[in-house]
Amino acid sequence: MNDKNIKDFFDKHRQEMPDNGFSDQVIHHLPVKQHTPFLVWIFAGIGFFIVLFSGSFVPLINLMADFLRNARSMMLPLIISSVSIFILLVIFIVSEHIGTGYGRKKNIRHFIPFVSLL
């Protein structure tokens, strides 16, 4: 049994159910989107200015700078591992698409769902 047989089966045995306004009732009972109260934005602004003028952000900036300095030394292993994983993934997809074992050809869309969006 393949996908075409399954699709044909469900197309033949499709049963439509009357909506009777159910979808409209569900839409009308959904909660209304609530807006963020103005008071929350006031306290967020006050907190931002306290951090800005107290100098509390300096350790955060130093932490980010240290990370960026150390990231340069970590880039080569990251690039090598990313490229290796990509190559292995491509080999797997191509071998499955061409057909390995028993002479079966498989559709690439079964292995990568987002390919059907292309």
Secondary structure, 3 states (H helix, E strand, C coil): CCHHHHHHHHHHCCCCCCCCCHHHHHHHHCCCCCCCCHHHHHHHHHHHHHHHHHCCCHHHHHHHHHHHHHHHHHHHHHHHHHHHHHHHHHHHHHHHHHCCCCCCCCCHHHCCHHHHHC
